[in-house]
Amino acid sequence: MPVATSPLRPVPSARYGETMTDTNTAFSQADKDGNGEIDLLEFRELVAALGLTLGVAEAEELFDSIDVDEEGTIDYEEFQDWWTSREP
């Protein structure tokens, strides 16, 4: 399956630490409830912490493109594929 890409870039963020370049750290910090998956609300918080302003529909579209198994959450493997596929 194709990997979702986006314009998101690791940027300084007081909320998420100095930079979110480490996949494990980024995933753990986005997974607020620690259940091993990122839901849409957690994803929208991640997007906001990265300094992007996406509308609800845009955030949902990006979320859905990352959620390749269509289970309604982003698991670590999906997140890692997306996070590491982005161009610098």
C-alpha positions, 0 to 999 in steps of 0.5 A: 500500500502507498505510504501517506505523505504530508507537509508536516515537519518536525519543529520545535515545540514546548509541548512535545519537547525540543524537536520531534525527530525520534519516531518512538518519542513522537509516537509516545507523546502523541499517544496521550492515553498510552494505549498504543494507538493514536486516535483522531483527537490525539492526532489533531493535537499532534498536528496543532503541536507541530504548528499546523492549522488544518481544518477538521476535514483536512485533519480527518483526511490526513488521519484516514490516509495514515490509517491504512488498515482502516481501524479508526486509529493509527498504530505504531507501524502506520505512524512510523511509515508516515513519520519516516516517509516525509521529505526533509 
